[in-house]
Amino acid sequence: MTVYDELVARGLIAQVTDEEEIKELINNGKATFYIGFDPTADSLHVGHFMALCLMKRLQMAGNKPIALIGGGTGMIGDPTGRTDMRQMLTPETIQHNCECFKEQMSKFIDFSDGKALMVNNADWLMDLNYIELLREVGSCFSVNNMLRAECYKQRMEKGLSFLEFNYMIMQSYDFYNLFQKYGCNMQFGGDDQWSNMLGGTELIRKKLGKDAYAMTITLLLNSEGKKMGKTQSGAVWLDPDKTSPFEFYQYWRNVDDADVLKCIRMLTFLPLEEIEKMDSWEGSQLNEAKEILAFELTKLVHGEEEASKAQASARALFSGGNAANMPTTVLTSADFNDEGKIGILDLMVKAELVTSKAEARRNVQQGGVTVNDEKVTEPVTFYEKDVFASDFIIKRGKKNFRKIVVE
């Protein structure tokens, strides 16, 4: 099976512009491709995970990845897939986020000896002359065509700022610049990026002629990745200080039955032959598949040792044992009231299982909170210090756990 055929078999490719040429490049290790990451937070999350795995997979086949950090485009915000405008970030925040991204990406991609590049589009976008940009780049874009793009049509009803309207031009200019400077001949992105990516291909052809070689591949990244990257309490981060290895493991351990094999195909590096044997699995076998998925992805992000610890803790938790390595919240004397007690609502907020007492109250009233596997039914439930001397495990929903101890 060729590299390209494997991408198709794993369910990654949604549509392409020139399949035969793309096969030639990818299968023979001749692709220099880029994927962009806007630094809107100080950590990547599992919404980016599919893109990182794809870059790793293609690099292993001899192709050269370019990780493009959107330090420049991050200054104006991306309307793609959104119905409201992103909050504007300061240059200092964007720079900090870029540095965090670089460190995390290095776990997936080998940047040594020129095998991959990491670039920041602030290096060329921030110095652009506005009049020159309008004259040299803006003239290549049809406003009518831009307004037909789905990402802009969705925003028109609520109001599309001129700032956001420039995003397609900025992203297209990225590909144009990367093509000229680094020989980047291919771009990857989510299916909701298709219009922006086609803009880059057309810009290269209009500015450099039909002989300029630029391919566009759109992969099913964002629609699936963003779905997988969200839980009730927010994003699942790759930074262990934001989402612990145990929480990361638990997230994948609890994916829906209908999604587990799809995730294994798309995200793990297990051989397809091995995955195909799981197609007939059902019932308890699907739980085994979920354990395989959770372990493989936790190993990839946090290392085999942390993955083994997370797996052992998860199994202990479900068997009623002591989950030694699960996330722990430490209480101090200041967390208890004058009677030496703490309420379930305060406890949930302290454990970062919810963001407010109102949210905690709703979870309790809806029957979604347990302590040591016993459902908490009253929002006015209180606990004395002594109960924390032995294992005290609070659970919200199916995926969120905390062990509580007293300092």
N, C-alpha and C positions, 0 to 999 in steps of 0.2 A: 504494500500500500504506500502510495506517495505521501509526502507531507501534506499537500493540498487535499488529497482524498481523506486523510485523517481528520483535518479540520472540518470537512463536510460531515464526516461520519460522527464526529463529536457534537454536531449541531451548532457550530460556531458561526458559520457563514450565512448571512441573510441575502445579500446581493452584491454583485461586482460589476465593474465597467467593461472589463476585457478579460474574460476567464482564461483563455488560452495563453495570453501573454503573462498573466499573473501566475498561472501554473508553472510556466517556464522559469520565472524568477524565483519563486518560493522553493520549488522542488530542487533547484540547482544551487541554492544558497546565494543567489545574486540580488536578493531584495535588500535595499536599505530603506527601512520603513519607520514611520513615527506614529506615536500615539500621544495625545495631549492630555495633561492633567491640570485643571485649574486649582490653585492653592487656596481654597475657601475655608480650610481648617488646618490645624497643625498636625493632622494625621490622615493618612489614607484609610479608607474603610473598605468593606467587602464589596461595595459598589464598584471599586477600582480593581478588585481582585481578579476578575476575569481577564481584564486587559493585561495585568501583570503576568498572569499565567500564560497568556497567549504570547507575550513578548519572550518569555523564558523558553516556551516551546519552539518558537521560530529561531531563536538564537542557537538552541541546541542543534538545529538543522543547518547551521552555517550562515544564517541571515544576520544582518546587522540592525539592531534596534536603536532608535533615537527616542529617548524619553524627553518630551517637550514639557517643561514646566511653564505654566501660563502666568508668569509674573507680570506681563504686560496686559494680556487680555483680562486678567484678574482685576485690573484697575477699572474696567468698565462693566464687568458682569456679563454673564452668558444667559440669554433668554431661552435657550433651547430646553424644551421639556418643562417649562415653567409657566405659571399663570400670573406671577408677580415678579417684581424686580428684586434682585439680590441686594442685601445690605452692602454698602460700599465699605471696603477695607482700607486701612491706612497703608502706606508704602512699607512701614516698619513691620506691620502684621503680615503682609504678603511675603516679605523677605524671610521672616521667621518661619512661615509655613513652607516656603520653598526649601529651606534647609532641612526641615523635618522630613519632607518628601524624599529628598536625596538619600538620606540615611536609610529610610525604609525600603526604597527601591533597590538598594544595593544587595538586599537579601535575596532578590529574585533574579537580578540581571548582573552579568559579569561585565564590569566596565574597564577591566584591566586590558592593557596592550591594544587599545583602540577597538576592542570587540563590540563596544556599544558606546553611545554618546548620551550625555545628559546636558541639555541646553535650556536656556531661559529666554522666552521671546521678549522679555523686557530689554534684552541686549540690542534688539533692532527696532522694536516698536516705540520705545520711549524717546528715541532720537529722531523719529520721523518728522519731516516738515509737512504741516497740514496741507498747504497749497499743493506741494509736490505730490502728496498722497492722493488728493482729489484728482489731480491731472493725470498721474501715471497709473493709478490703480482704480480709483473710483469710476473712471470713464469706461472701464471694462465690465461694469455691472449694470444690469437692467433693473430699475426699481420695480417694474411690473413683475419680473421674475422673482425678485426677492419677496414681494408681498404674497406671492403664491406659495412660498415655503411654509410648511405646516407650523414650524416653530414661531413664525411671525404672525400667522393667521390666528393662532391661539391667544396671542398677546394683544391683538388689535382691539378686542372687545373691552379690555380693562385699561388699555392705554399703553402704547409702545413708545418709550423715550427714544430720542435721536441717538442717545448714547448706546442703547442696546441695538439699534438698527445698524450700527457700525460693526457689530460683532462678526458678521459674515465676511466683511471685507478684511478684518484683522486676521481671522482664521485662515482665509484664503491666502493672505500675504505670508503667513507662516509657512505654508507649503511651498510657495514660490521662493521664499528665502532659503528654506532648507534644501530645496532642489538645486539652487545655484551654488550654495556654499558647501553642502555636504554630499551632493549627489543622491539625495533622498528621492527615490523613484516610486514610493508607495506610501499611502496613508491609511490608517485604520481608525475606526470609530464606531460608535453605536448607531443603531438604525435611525435614531432621531437626529443624527448629525449629517444625514445624507446630503441635504441641500448645501450646507456649508462646505462639505468636502468636494462636491461637484464644482463649487465655486473656485476652489483652489486649483483643480485640474484645468478648468477653463481659463483661469488667469494665466497659468503657465503656457498654455497653447496660444493664447492671444498675444502674450508679451514675447514669447520666444519662438513661436512658429509651431506648425503641426509636427515637425520632426522632434520637438522636445518630448522626452520620454517621461511620462508621469501616469501612474496607475492609481486608481482609487478602489479600495475595498471597504465595504461597510459590513461590520460584524454585529451580531445580535449581542451587544455589550450592555448598553445602558438600560434598555427596557427590562432585561432579566437581572442585570447587576444591581440596579437601584432597588428592585423589588427584594432581592436577597439581602441587601445592605441595610434594611430597616427592620426594627422591632417596635414594639409598643413604646419602649422607653427611648428610642432614638437609634442612632447609627451603631453598627458593630465595627469598632475601630481595629486597625492592625497594631496600633501602639498598645503594648501590654499594660501601660499605666492608665489607659482609658478603657480598655476591654481586656480583662485578665485572660491568660491562656485557658483557664477553666471556663469562663464565660464564652469565650470564642468556641471552644469545643462543644459546650452545651447548645450554642446557637445552631451549629450544624447537626448535632445529635437530634435536634427537635424539628428538623425540616419536615414538611408535609410528605406523606407517603408518595404522593403523585410526583414530587419533585426530586426525590433522593437519587434515582438513577440518572436523571438529567444532569444533576449537579456533579455526580461522579464522572460522567462523560466529559462535561465541559471544563471542570476545574482540577481534577486529579491527573496524575501522570501514570495511572495504572494502565496496563495494556488493554486495548479494546477487546481482545479475545477473552480476557478475564471478566470484563464488564458485561459482555454479551451473555455470559453464563448466569448473570444475576437477573436477566430479563424475566425469567420465570419465577423469581422469588416472590413470596407473598407472606402475609402474617408475620410471625416472629422473625422470619428471614429478612424482612425489611428493616427490622431493628438492628440486625447484624450489618446490613448495608449502611445504615446511618452511622453506626460505630466506625465502619471503615472510612466513610466520608469524613467524619469529624476528626479522626486520627490523622488521616493523610493531610488534610488542610491545616490542622494545628501544627503538625510536624513541619510543613512547608513554611509557615509564618514564624513559629516560635521555637522550632527545633524538636528533635525526637525526644529529648529528655522531658521537656515541658509537656509534650503531647502525651507521653506515657503517664506522667503525674495527673494530668487532667482526666485521662481515661480511667485511671485507678480511682480517682475521687468520685467521678460520675457513677461508676459501678458500685462503689461503696454507698453512695447516697441512695441509689435506687434499691439497694439490698438492705437498707436500714443500718448500715455500718457508719463508721466515722470518716467523713470526707475531709481528710487532713489538709488537702491542698486547695480546697475551694476558697473563693474570695472571703475575706474576713473583715468585719467591722469591729473596731475596738471602742468600747464605751468607757468614759471616765466618770468620776463622781459628779461632775458638773452636768452630765446628761440626765441625772435622776432628780426627781422632785424632792421636796422637804421630807416626804414620807419614805424616801429611798426606793421609789418606783419610777418606771418609764412606761408610757402608753404605747400601744401598738402603732398608732399613727406617727408619733414622734420617732419611733424605732425604725419604721419604714423609710422615713425621710433621712434619718441619720445613716441608714444602710445604703442610701442612694438607689433604692428600689423604685422610688417615685420622686417627683420634683416638688410636691406640695402635700400638705395634710389633707386637702380636699380630694386630691387624686387617691391618696391612701384610703380615705373613707369610702370612696366609690368602689375601690377594689375589694375592701372587706365586705361591704354590703352586697356586692355581686358574687361573693363566695369564692374569690380568687386568691385568698391568702391562707397559708397554713404555717403552723409552727410545729416542728418535729412531726410532720405528717398529719397533724390534727387541724381541721379547719377552724379559723378564727371567725366567729359569727357576730361579735359585737365590737363596734368601733371604740368603745370605752374600756376595752380590755387593757389591764395593766400587769406589769411583771416586776417582781422584786429582784434585787441583786443576786440573791442566792440561786435563782433558777439558771443563771448563766455560768454556774460553776461546772456544769456538765455540758455536753453538746446541746447547742441551741441553734437550730437551723430554721430560718424563715424563708418562705418561698412565695413569690408572686407569679401567678400564672404557671406556665409549663417550663419557662426558660430562665427565670431569674431567681437566683439563690444567694443567700448570705449566711455565713456562720458568724454568730455574735459572741464576743467575749468581753470581759470586764478587765480593765487595766489593774 
